[in-house]
Amino acid sequence: MSNIATPRAETPALVRHARDWLARHPALPLPGAGDTLGRWQLLAQIGAQDLCLAKLLEAHYDAAAILHELDAPPLATGELAAVWAAEGPAATLALDAGSSTLSGAKPWCSGADWVDAALVTVRVDGHCRLFRADLQQARLKCDTQAWQATGMERIPSATAHFDRVPAVEIGVPDAYLQRPGFWHGGAGIAACWFGAATALAAPLRCSAKAGEPGVAAGLLGQVDMTLSACAALLRELADLIDAAPTHAHMTEVVRVRSVVERACVQTLDLVARALGPGPMCIDPDHARRWSDLTVFIRQSHADRDWQQLGMDCQREGRAWTL
């Protein structure tokens, strides 16, 4: 029997594109394996191209990294995977008594209608357990009625209702959260944001108006300062992770995610101030990227991350030095 996963009927163009990309790039460098920057450069490239595609592919590559880090069998060739780890009162997913199947609801499942497998978290007695669910022949009902987003519209995050879906536990309880790669993967999301911000700023960078003294040139200068600082922090963190892959580097990851999120917000504002509403209204790629980035960066934890960063800064007691 072939281990090649085949697309389902009525496959959207986005999923076909993702599978084509995976055929050309079946694996990325693993976080902490010596080329973390190379991994993030490819994620940034995908983010610059299409953030909905990045949402789908980043989750797949994250799933592959998680399986490697937890010494689990790898994904099959051509298999498209996701990671669904949202928790809260709406998450009722549970292991069926006396079986190896899962039933219940799991919210915020991106690409639930399209993927072949998913790594899903289940809370059991206060512990986070991770399962690999086989979705190719699963009884899975996806409710996307609540998805009203205009940004990231092409990749709905559904509430997935599991009905005795076959699953295999990956690692020991809490291993998913306790591994250093949990934080390393979080920085990979920031690389996607960064790539989209650079693409969003490209029309301003190429604008003739920015090549002469004036408002456009000043605004482009601010974009350059902002995005260059992000690139430097991402490169520094990639080197840090490769040098000490068994450390989570939580504070550094939170800092990078927060700085890149702020840079995206500033880039959205600065480019609009420089170019006006025209690109948002008549350039379909720019308009789509604008809407998608506005939604995707809200995957950050916003002010909670800033609070954590501030408390870490105070507790460590280190001054800012060169």
Short mmCIF file of the C-alpha atoms (twelve columns), coordinates in Angstrom:
data_MODEL
# 
_entry.id   MODEL 
# 
loop_
_atom_site.group_PDB 
_atom_site.id 
_atom_site.type_symbol 
_atom_site.label_atom_id 
_atom_site.label_alt_id 
_atom_site.label_comp_id 
_atom_site.label_asym_id 
_atom_site.label_seq_id 
_atom_site.Cartn_x 
_atom_site.Cartn_y 
_atom_site.Cartn_z 
_atom_site.pdbx_PDB_model_num 
ATOM 1   C CA . MET A 1   0.000   0.000  0.000  1 
ATOM 2   C CA . SER A 2   1.352   3.448  -0.914 1 
ATOM 3   C CA . ASN A 3   2.096   5.907  1.850  1 
ATOM 4   C CA . ILE A 4   1.414   8.845  -0.476 1 
ATOM 5   C CA . ALA A 5   -1.467  10.949 0.808  1 
ATOM 6   C CA . THR A 6   -3.848  12.133 -1.903 1 
ATOM 7   C CA . PRO A 7   -5.865  15.369 -1.893 1 
ATOM 8   C CA . ARG A 8   -9.562  15.049 -1.146 1 
ATOM 9   C CA . ALA A 9   -12.294 15.906 -3.629 1 
ATOM 10  C CA . GLU A 10  -13.129 19.586 -4.109 1 
ATOM 11  C CA . THR A 11  -9.701  20.613 -2.838 1 
ATOM 12  C CA . PRO A 12  -9.359  24.426 -2.671 1 
ATOM 13  C CA . ALA A 13  -6.586  26.092 -4.658 1 
ATOM 14  C CA . LEU A 14  -4.861  27.028 -1.399 1 
ATOM 15  C CA . VAL A 15  -4.492  23.376 -0.413 1 
ATOM 16  C CA . ARG A 16  -3.301  22.352 -3.865 1 
ATOM 17  C CA . HIS A 17  -0.716  25.107 -3.602 1 
ATOM 18  C CA . ALA A 18  0.364   23.840 -0.176 1 
ATOM 19  C CA . ARG A 19  0.764   20.288 -1.445 1 
ATOM 20  C CA . ASP A 20  2.736   21.519 -4.457 1 
ATOM 21  C CA . TRP A 21  5.023   23.457 -2.113 1 
ATOM 22  C CA . LEU A 22  5.520   20.383 0.092  1 
ATOM 23  C CA . ALA A 23  6.405   18.301 -2.958 1 
ATOM 24  C CA . ARG A 24  9.247   20.767 -3.616 1 
ATOM 25  C CA . HIS A 25  10.136  21.392 0.049  1 
ATOM 26  C CA . PRO A 26  9.205   18.205 1.947  1 
ATOM 27  C CA . ALA A 27  11.182  19.304 5.009  1 
ATOM 28  C CA . LEU A 28  12.679  22.431 6.526  1 
ATOM 29  C CA . PRO A 29  15.763  22.601 8.743  1 
ATOM 30  C CA . LEU A 30  14.702  21.649 12.258 1 
ATOM 31  C CA . PRO A 31  14.808  24.295 15.009 1 
ATOM 32  C CA . GLY A 32  18.047  24.128 16.949 1 
ATOM 33  C CA . ALA A 33  19.721  21.770 14.478 1 
ATOM 34  C CA . GLY A 34  22.223  24.292 13.151 1 
ATOM 35  C CA . ASP A 35  20.194  26.171 10.541 1 
ATOM 36  C CA . THR A 36  17.297  27.727 12.418 1 
ATOM 37  C CA . LEU A 37  17.787  30.913 10.419 1 
ATOM 38  C CA . GLY A 38  17.400  28.953 7.173  1 
ATOM 39  C CA . ARG A 39  14.106  27.558 8.481  1 
ATOM 40  C CA . TRP A 40  12.847  31.022 9.338  1 
ATOM 41  C CA . GLN A 41  14.007  32.478 6.029  1 
ATOM 42  C CA . LEU A 42  11.813  29.960 4.193  1 
ATOM 43  C CA . LEU A 43  8.875   30.657 6.502  1 
ATOM 44  C CA . ALA A 44  9.341   34.386 5.865  1 
ATOM 45  C CA . GLN A 45  9.408   33.672 2.130  1 
ATOM 46  C CA . ILE A 46  6.080   31.840 2.386  1 
ATOM 47  C CA . GLY A 47  4.630   34.618 4.543  1 
ATOM 48  C CA . ALA A 48  5.654   37.217 1.961  1 
ATOM 49  C CA . GLN A 49  3.945   35.180 -0.734 1 
ATOM 50  C CA . ASP A 50  0.655   34.372 1.009  1 
ATOM 51  C CA . LEU A 51  -0.159  34.404 4.718  1 
ATOM 52  C CA . CYS A 52  -2.964  31.860 4.382  1 
ATOM 53  C CA . LEU A 53  -0.495  29.510 2.723  1 
ATOM 54  C CA . ALA A 54  1.963   30.278 5.530  1 
ATOM 55  C CA . LYS A 55  -0.667  29.432 8.136  1 
ATOM 56  C CA . LEU A 56  -1.180  26.015 6.555  1 
ATOM 57  C CA . LEU A 57  2.468   25.194 5.889  1 
ATOM 58  C CA . GLU A 58  3.941   26.561 9.133  1 
ATOM 59  C CA . ALA A 59  1.599   24.281 11.084 1 
ATOM 60  C CA . HIS A 60  2.662   21.301 8.962  1 
ATOM 61  C CA . TYR A 61  6.368   21.990 9.472  1 
ATOM 62  C CA . ASP A 62  5.733   22.568 13.173 1 
ATOM 63  C CA . ALA A 63  4.008   19.183 13.403 1 
ATOM 64  C CA . ALA A 64  7.012   17.535 11.745 1 
ATOM 65  C CA . ALA A 65  9.364   19.209 14.242 1 
ATOM 66  C CA . ILE A 66  7.216   18.184 17.216 1 
ATOM 67  C CA . LEU A 67  7.200   14.542 16.122 1 
ATOM 68  C CA . HIS A 68  10.985  14.627 15.771 1 
ATOM 69  C CA . GLU A 69  11.485  16.258 19.167 1 
ATOM 70  C CA . LEU A 70  9.225   13.721 20.883 1 
ATOM 71  C CA . ASP A 71  10.854  10.721 19.122 1 
ATOM 72  C CA . ALA A 72  7.655   9.808  17.275 1 
ATOM 73  C CA . PRO A 73  7.364   8.339  13.754 1 
ATOM 74  C CA . PRO A 74  7.579   11.027 11.044 1 
ATOM 75  C CA . LEU A 75  4.790   12.124 8.735  1 
ATOM 76  C CA . ALA A 76  4.253   10.069 5.593  1 
ATOM 77  C CA . THR A 77  5.448   11.442 2.268  1 
ATOM 78  C CA . GLY A 78  2.851   13.857 0.924  1 
ATOM 79  C CA . GLU A 79  0.869   13.904 4.162  1 
ATOM 80  C CA . LEU A 80  -0.437  17.343 5.185  1 
ATOM 81  C CA . ALA A 81  -0.624  17.873 8.950  1 
ATOM 82  C CA . ALA A 82  -1.776  20.485 11.445 1 
ATOM 83  C CA . VAL A 83  -1.321  21.293 15.125 1 
ATOM 84  C CA . TRP A 84  -4.495  22.064 17.097 1 
ATOM 85  C CA . ALA A 85  -3.708  23.081 20.652 1 
ATOM 86  C CA . ALA A 86  -6.370  25.644 21.587 1 
ATOM 87  C CA . GLU A 87  -7.730  25.137 25.084 1 
ATOM 88  C CA . GLY A 88  -10.564 26.640 27.104 1 
ATOM 89  C CA . PRO A 89  -14.182 25.863 28.002 1 
ATOM 90  C CA . ALA A 90  -15.100 25.142 24.367 1 
ATOM 91  C CA . ALA A 91  -12.506 22.362 24.169 1 
ATOM 92  C CA . THR A 92  -14.281 19.161 25.221 1 
ATOM 93  C CA . LEU A 93  -12.064 16.740 23.297 1 
ATOM 94  C CA . ALA A 94  -11.374 13.599 25.344 1 
ATOM 95  C CA . LEU A 95  -9.989  10.109 24.998 1 
ATOM 96  C CA . ASP A 96  -12.848 7.646  24.703 1 
ATOM 97  C CA . ALA A 97  -12.972 5.251  27.656 1 
ATOM 98  C CA . GLY A 98  -11.131 2.003  27.039 1 
ATOM 99  C CA . SER A 99  -10.164 2.890  23.473 1 
ATOM 100 C CA . SER A 100 -7.622  4.715  21.344 1 
ATOM 101 C CA . THR A 101 -10.091 7.140  19.798 1 
ATOM 102 C CA . LEU A 102 -10.992 10.760 20.481 1 
ATOM 103 C CA . SER A 103 -14.414 12.384 20.739 1 
ATOM 104 C CA . GLY A 104 -15.580 15.895 21.536 1 
ATOM 105 C CA . ALA A 105 -15.047 19.447 20.288 1 
ATOM 106 C CA . LYS A 106 -11.793 21.252 19.558 1 
ATOM 107 C CA . PRO A 107 -11.983 24.985 18.667 1 
ATOM 108 C CA . TRP A 108 -9.709  26.997 16.374 1 
ATOM 109 C CA . CYS A 109 -8.748  24.133 14.064 1 
ATOM 110 C CA . SER A 110 -7.289  25.757 10.950 1 
ATOM 111 C CA . GLY A 111 -7.622  23.714 7.773  1 
ATOM 112 C CA . ALA A 112 -9.719  21.079 9.508  1 
ATOM 113 C CA . ASP A 113 -11.421 20.032 6.263  1 
ATOM 114 C CA . TRP A 114 -8.151  19.623 4.401  1 
ATOM 115 C CA . VAL A 115 -5.409  17.995 6.472  1 
ATOM 116 C CA . ASP A 116 -4.628  14.289 6.631  1 
ATOM 117 C CA . ALA A 117 -3.435  14.249 10.241 1 
ATOM 118 C CA . ALA A 118 -3.410  16.560 13.238 1 
ATOM 119 C CA . LEU A 119 -1.516  16.781 16.492 1 
ATOM 120 C CA . VAL A 120 -4.169  17.658 19.067 1 
ATOM 121 C CA . THR A 121 -3.909  18.416 22.761 1 
ATOM 122 C CA . VAL A 122 -6.240  16.862 25.318 1 
ATOM 123 C CA . ARG A 123 -6.457  17.935 28.956 1 
ATOM 124 C CA . VAL A 124 -6.559  14.949 31.315 1 
ATOM 125 C CA . ASP A 125 -6.399  15.406 35.116 1 
ATOM 126 C CA . GLY A 126 -4.652  18.746 34.744 1 
ATOM 127 C CA . HIS A 127 -2.057  17.442 32.305 1 
ATOM 128 C CA . CYS A 128 -1.653  18.236 28.612 1 
ATOM 129 C CA . ARG A 129 -1.509  15.090 26.509 1 
ATOM 130 C CA . LEU A 130 -0.722  15.135 22.796 1 
ATOM 131 C CA . PHE A 131 -2.306  12.790 20.254 1 
ATOM 132 C CA . ARG A 132 -1.733  12.221 16.570 1 
ATOM 133 C CA . ALA A 133 -5.171  11.905 14.988 1 
ATOM 134 C CA . ASP A 134 -5.639  10.151 11.664 1 
ATOM 135 C CA . LEU A 135 -8.170  12.236 9.731  1 
ATOM 136 C CA . GLN A 136 -8.155  10.598 6.316  1 
ATOM 137 C CA . GLN A 137 -10.994 8.227  7.164  1 
ATOM 138 C CA . ALA A 138 -12.159 9.985  10.317 1 
ATOM 139 C CA . ARG A 139 -15.626 10.945 11.398 1 
ATOM 140 C CA . LEU A 140 -14.939 14.656 11.815 1 
ATOM 141 C CA . LYS A 141 -17.515 17.400 11.472 1 
ATOM 142 C CA . CYS A 142 -16.132 20.911 10.984 1 
ATOM 143 C CA . ASP A 143 -18.270 23.898 11.953 1 
ATOM 144 C CA . THR A 144 -17.080 27.046 10.167 1 
ATOM 145 C CA . GLN A 145 -20.315 29.038 10.471 1 
ATOM 146 C CA . ALA A 146 -18.817 31.362 13.076 1 
ATOM 147 C CA . TRP A 147 -15.842 32.259 10.836 1 
ATOM 148 C CA . GLN A 148 -16.650 35.776 9.609  1 
ATOM 149 C CA . ALA A 149 -13.095 37.019 9.077  1 
ATOM 150 C CA . THR A 150 -12.177 38.978 5.959  1 
ATOM 151 C CA . GLY A 151 -8.478  38.664 6.808  1 
ATOM 152 C CA . MET A 152 -7.344  34.994 6.667  1 
ATOM 153 C CA . GLU A 153 -10.721 34.289 5.075  1 
ATOM 154 C CA . ARG A 154 -9.363  31.500 2.878  1 
ATOM 155 C CA . ILE A 155 -8.279  29.333 5.810  1 
ATOM 156 C CA . PRO A 156 -11.187 29.114 8.243  1 
ATOM 157 C CA . SER A 157 -10.483 28.074 11.819 1 
ATOM 158 C CA . ALA A 158 -13.299 25.667 12.536 1 
ATOM 159 C CA . THR A 159 -14.582 24.000 15.643 1 
ATOM 160 C CA . ALA A 160 -13.850 20.355 14.867 1 
ATOM 161 C CA . HIS A 161 -16.239 17.797 16.338 1 
ATOM 162 C CA . PHE A 162 -14.500 14.433 16.736 1 
ATOM 163 C CA . ASP A 163 -16.499 11.216 16.759 1 
ATOM 164 C CA . ARG A 164 -14.307 8.261  17.751 1 
ATOM 165 C CA . VAL A 165 -11.387 9.445  15.620 1 
ATOM 166 C CA . PRO A 166 -8.398  7.039  15.745 1 
ATOM 167 C CA . ALA A 167 -5.438  8.570  17.576 1 
ATOM 168 C CA . VAL A 168 -2.035  7.609  18.995 1 
ATOM 169 C CA . GLU A 169 -0.508  9.383  21.986 1 
ATOM 170 C CA . ILE A 170 2.758   11.202 21.306 1 
ATOM 171 C CA . GLY A 171 5.246   11.496 24.161 1 
ATOM 172 C CA . VAL A 172 4.457   11.518 27.866 1 
ATOM 173 C CA . PRO A 173 1.928   13.890 29.473 1 
ATOM 174 C CA . ASP A 174 3.042   17.553 29.352 1 
ATOM 175 C CA . ALA A 175 5.972   16.766 27.026 1 
ATOM 176 C CA . TYR A 176 4.427   18.897 24.276 1 
ATOM 177 C CA . LEU A 177 4.525   22.028 26.455 1 
ATOM 178 C CA . GLN A 178 7.743   21.282 28.314 1 
ATOM 179 C CA . ARG A 179 10.013  20.702 25.290 1 
ATOM 180 C CA . PRO A 180 12.217  23.668 24.325 1 
ATOM 181 C CA . GLY A 181 10.853  23.466 20.789 1 
ATOM 182 C CA . PHE A 182 7.490   24.757 22.003 1 
ATOM 183 C CA . TRP A 183 9.099   28.189 22.261 1 
ATOM 184 C CA . HIS A 184 11.348  27.811 19.234 1 
ATOM 185 C CA . GLY A 185 8.259   27.124 17.128 1 
ATOM 186 C CA . GLY A 186 6.601   30.258 18.467 1 
ATOM 187 C CA . ALA A 187 9.409   32.321 16.983 1 
ATOM 188 C CA . GLY A 188 8.778   30.672 13.616 1 
ATOM 189 C CA . ILE A 189 5.345   32.311 13.563 1 
ATOM 190 C CA . ALA A 190 7.088   35.696 13.912 1 
ATOM 191 C CA . ALA A 191 9.165   34.885 10.827 1 
ATOM 192 C CA . CYS A 192 5.919   34.492 8.856  1 
ATOM 193 C CA . TRP A 193 4.690   37.869 10.136 1 
ATOM 194 C CA . PHE A 194 8.016   39.459 9.235  1 
ATOM 195 C CA . GLY A 195 7.906   38.114 5.694  1 
ATOM 196 C CA . ALA A 196 4.418   39.489 5.145  1 
ATOM 197 C CA . ALA A 197 5.444   42.901 6.509  1 
ATOM 198 C CA . THR A 198 8.379   43.098 4.087  1 
ATOM 199 C CA . ALA A 199 6.074   42.271 1.172  1 
ATOM 200 C CA . LEU A 200 3.549   44.839 2.367  1 
ATOM 201 C CA . ALA A 201 6.283   47.494 2.438  1 
ATOM 202 C CA . ALA A 202 7.653   46.586 -1.008 1 
ATOM 203 C CA . PRO A 203 5.402   48.993 -2.980 1 
ATOM 204 C CA . LEU A 204 6.648   51.875 -0.844 1 
ATOM 205 C CA . ARG A 205 10.280  50.754 -1.193 1 
ATOM 206 C CA . CYS A 206 9.854   50.694 -4.973 1 
ATOM 207 C CA . SER A 207 7.887   53.918 -5.191 1 
ATOM 208 C CA . ALA A 208 9.552   56.778 -7.064 1 
ATOM 209 C CA . LYS A 209 8.118   59.142 -4.453 1 
ATOM 210 C CA . ALA A 210 10.383  57.596 -1.821 1 
ATOM 211 C CA . GLY A 211 13.478  58.354 -3.863 1 
ATOM 212 C CA . GLU A 212 13.338  62.096 -3.303 1 
ATOM 213 C CA . PRO A 213 13.017  64.323 -0.226 1 
ATOM 214 C CA . GLY A 214 9.500   64.273 1.115  1 
ATOM 215 C CA . VAL A 215 6.965   62.511 3.282  1 
ATOM 216 C CA . ALA A 216 7.197   59.155 1.469  1 
ATOM 217 C CA . ALA A 217 10.966  58.978 1.932  1 
ATOM 218 C CA . GLY A 218 10.656  59.726 5.646  1 
ATOM 219 C CA . LEU A 219 7.999   57.096 6.139  1 
ATOM 220 C CA . LEU A 220 10.069  54.530 4.237  1 
ATOM 221 C CA . GLY A 221 12.985  55.409 6.515  1 
ATOM 222 C CA . GLN A 222 10.832  54.524 9.518  1 
ATOM 223 C CA . VAL A 223 9.840   51.233 7.887  1 
ATOM 224 C CA . ASP A 224 13.506  50.462 7.249  1 
ATOM 225 C CA . MET A 225 14.461  51.140 10.876 1 
ATOM 226 C CA . THR A 226 11.610  48.970 12.111 1 
ATOM 227 C CA . LEU A 227 12.080  45.969 9.826  1 
ATOM 228 C CA . SER A 228 15.879  46.035 10.034 1 
ATOM 229 C CA . ALA A 229 15.657  45.816 13.822 1 
ATOM 230 C CA . CYS A 230 13.326  42.817 13.487 1 
ATOM 231 C CA . ALA A 231 15.685  41.059 11.098 1 
ATOM 232 C CA . ALA A 232 18.606  41.596 13.476 1 
ATOM 233 C CA . LEU A 233 16.675  40.183 16.431 1 
ATOM 234 C CA . LEU A 234 15.512  37.152 14.443 1 
ATOM 235 C CA . ARG A 235 19.075  36.399 13.306 1 
ATOM 236 C CA . GLU A 236 20.373  36.803 16.853 1 
ATOM 237 C CA . LEU A 237 17.721  34.480 18.272 1 
ATOM 238 C CA . ALA A 238 18.336  31.858 15.561 1 
ATOM 239 C CA . ASP A 239 22.023  31.803 16.490 1 
ATOM 240 C CA . LEU A 240 21.135  31.581 20.183 1 
ATOM 241 C CA . ILE A 241 18.807  28.610 19.648 1 
ATOM 242 C CA . ASP A 242 21.372  26.771 17.521 1 
ATOM 243 C CA . ALA A 243 24.050  27.379 20.146 1 
ATOM 244 C CA . ALA A 244 21.877  26.082 23.012 1 
ATOM 245 C CA . PRO A 245 19.007  24.009 21.536 1 
ATOM 246 C CA . THR A 246 18.091  22.384 24.855 1 
ATOM 247 C CA . HIS A 247 17.134  25.770 26.321 1 
ATOM 248 C CA . ALA A 248 13.707  27.273 25.666 1 
ATOM 249 C CA . HIS A 249 14.956  30.884 25.405 1 
ATOM 250 C CA . MET A 250 11.446  31.923 26.431 1 
ATOM 251 C CA . THR A 251 12.236  35.548 27.219 1 
ATOM 252 C CA . GLU A 252 14.077  36.033 23.937 1 
ATOM 253 C CA . VAL A 253 11.231  34.413 21.973 1 
ATOM 254 C CA . VAL A 254 8.609   36.584 23.661 1 
ATOM 255 C CA . ARG A 255 10.753  39.646 22.937 1 
ATOM 256 C CA . VAL A 256 11.125  38.765 19.245 1 
ATOM 257 C CA . ARG A 257 7.433   37.985 18.799 1 
ATOM 258 C CA . SER A 258 6.473   41.248 20.502 1 
ATOM 259 C CA . VAL A 259 8.910   43.354 18.482 1 
ATOM 260 C CA . VAL A 260 7.833   41.787 15.180 1 
ATOM 261 C CA . GLU A 261 4.139   42.197 16.045 1 
ATOM 262 C CA . ARG A 262 4.731   45.905 16.783 1 
ATOM 263 C CA . ALA A 263 6.729   46.231 13.556 1 
ATOM 264 C CA . CYS A 264 3.835   44.780 11.575 1 
ATOM 265 C CA . VAL A 265 1.397   47.239 13.143 1 
ATOM 266 C CA . GLN A 266 3.755   50.124 12.376 1 
ATOM 267 C CA . THR A 267 4.346   48.928 8.810  1 
ATOM 268 C CA . LEU A 268 0.608   48.694 8.171  1 
ATOM 269 C CA . ASP A 269 0.257   52.298 9.326  1 
ATOM 270 C CA . LEU A 270 3.372   53.753 7.670  1 
ATOM 271 C CA . VAL A 271 2.735   52.213 4.238  1 
ATOM 272 C CA . ALA A 272 -0.875  53.423 4.284  1 
ATOM 273 C CA . ARG A 273 0.214   56.937 5.269  1 
ATOM 274 C CA . ALA A 274 2.733   57.001 2.434  1 
ATOM 275 C CA . LEU A 275 0.681   55.443 -0.372 1 
ATOM 276 C CA . GLY A 276 -2.883  56.291 0.641  1 
ATOM 277 C CA . PRO A 277 -5.862  53.990 0.101  1 
ATOM 278 C CA . GLY A 278 -5.092  53.170 -3.531 1 
ATOM 279 C CA . PRO A 279 -3.124  49.908 -3.069 1 
ATOM 280 C CA . MET A 280 -5.636  48.683 -0.485 1 
ATOM 281 C CA . CYS A 281 -8.484  49.276 -2.918 1 
ATOM 282 C CA . ILE A 282 -7.158  48.404 -6.386 1 
ATOM 283 C CA . ASP A 283 -4.244  45.997 -5.848 1 
ATOM 284 C CA . PRO A 284 -5.751  42.597 -4.933 1 
ATOM 285 C CA . ASP A 285 -2.505  41.097 -3.614 1 
ATOM 286 C CA . HIS A 286 -1.776  44.126 -1.431 1 
ATOM 287 C CA . ALA A 287 -5.366  44.298 -0.178 1 
ATOM 288 C CA . ARG A 288 -5.389  40.608 0.705  1 
ATOM 289 C CA . ARG A 289 -2.009  40.835 2.451  1 
ATOM 290 C CA . TRP A 290 -3.204  43.897 4.376  1 
ATOM 291 C CA . SER A 291 -6.282  42.102 5.696  1 
ATOM 292 C CA . ASP A 292 -4.497  38.811 6.355  1 
ATOM 293 C CA . LEU A 293 -1.636  40.376 8.309  1 
ATOM 294 C CA . THR A 294 -4.025  42.404 10.451 1 
ATOM 295 C CA . VAL A 295 -5.700  39.183 11.593 1 
ATOM 296 C CA . PHE A 296 -2.663  36.870 11.739 1 
ATOM 297 C CA . ILE A 297 -0.611  39.044 14.097 1 
ATOM 298 C CA . ARG A 298 -3.398  38.790 16.643 1 
ATOM 299 C CA . GLN A 299 -2.144  35.254 17.204 1 
ATOM 300 C CA . SER A 300 0.297   37.023 19.494 1 
ATOM 301 C CA . HIS A 301 -0.640  37.303 23.156 1 
ATOM 302 C CA . ALA A 302 -0.357  41.073 22.920 1 
ATOM 303 C CA . ASP A 303 -0.218  42.858 26.284 1 
ATOM 304 C CA . ARG A 304 0.155   39.593 28.201 1 
ATOM 305 C CA . ASP A 305 3.460   39.019 26.412 1 
ATOM 306 C CA . TRP A 306 4.606   42.519 27.272 1 
ATOM 307 C CA . GLN A 307 3.771   41.926 30.916 1 
ATOM 308 C CA . GLN A 308 5.731   38.662 30.885 1 
ATOM 309 C CA . LEU A 309 8.653   40.382 29.207 1 
ATOM 310 C CA . GLY A 310 8.626   43.169 31.791 1 
ATOM 311 C CA . MET A 311 8.500   40.762 34.721 1 
ATOM 312 C CA . ASP A 312 11.357  38.719 33.249 1 
ATOM 313 C CA . CYS A 313 13.357  41.888 32.746 1 
ATOM 314 C CA . GLN A 314 12.814  43.001 36.340 1 
ATOM 315 C CA . ARG A 315 13.516  39.565 37.802 1 
ATOM 316 C CA . GLU A 316 16.742  39.028 35.885 1 
ATOM 317 C CA . GLY A 317 17.989  42.474 36.883 1 
ATOM 318 C CA . ARG A 318 20.225  42.810 33.857 1 
ATOM 319 C CA . ALA A 319 20.922  46.227 32.354 1 
ATOM 320 C CA . TRP A 320 20.790  46.814 28.618 1 
ATOM 321 C CA . THR A 321 24.344  46.509 27.331 1 
ATOM 322 C CA . LEU A 322 26.206  46.003 24.071 1 
# 
